[in-house]
């Protein structure tokens, strides 16, 4: 793997022989890449982290190939959303679903809350879009609708609430059984206008807001955090992170050449072979296909503390 040393013996064995090696992949990412993120330079370190994640996925693609993406899409491992609610039930914790929560935000929380984080790997629904996750897990057409009233999920009744303003989170006190939704990080980095945010925001500001939100929500209670999908982070230089440039606006429902898979009646792009042209759209992130960072969605328990 160019630029990175991989301890191939145990790690390669786990990729080949483990029924679901996603946890091993996640553990490797933590051990190898968590040191890249700098809380004082989030924007710059996100760029460096994405370069390393891109090299890492390129290496996996070299040694595993298209079957890796078929494993991400068709494998039997547990999806992130039901896994999060089940864990929260077991630990008497609340749940925060963050739209677009990815490996990067997980590593940020791992650094921001040392000794308070437990984690495991979950899977996204494919295509990796919010609407597919809402329909596949909650049985609804819009994700927000799952956070009204008191839905029954994983055998437990939850009090749902949408966090409309991340800078003014709900005062939850010692309440338990909460199912909370935030449209961060997806909204301010990708769909700013859609969610009433004035403009696409700097990644450093967005991530600091997320850390502050988690800090507020874990003052008294434990919190399980996951997302509906991950994403490709393109920053201001998308060509650095693409194996070949294709100017398309979606990673599902189109034509992407030979390296594709079918799911939910749609064709999805695999790997990082194409991405949205941020120079035209103003977007910074993209999802909908099958790649490591779109498909592996961490399930994170942040224990209470200050």
Order of alpha helices (4+ residues) and beta strands (2+ residues): alpha-alpha-alpha-alpha-alpha-beta-alpha-beta-alpha-beta-beta-beta-beta-alpha-alpha-beta-beta-beta-beta-alpha-beta-alpha-beta
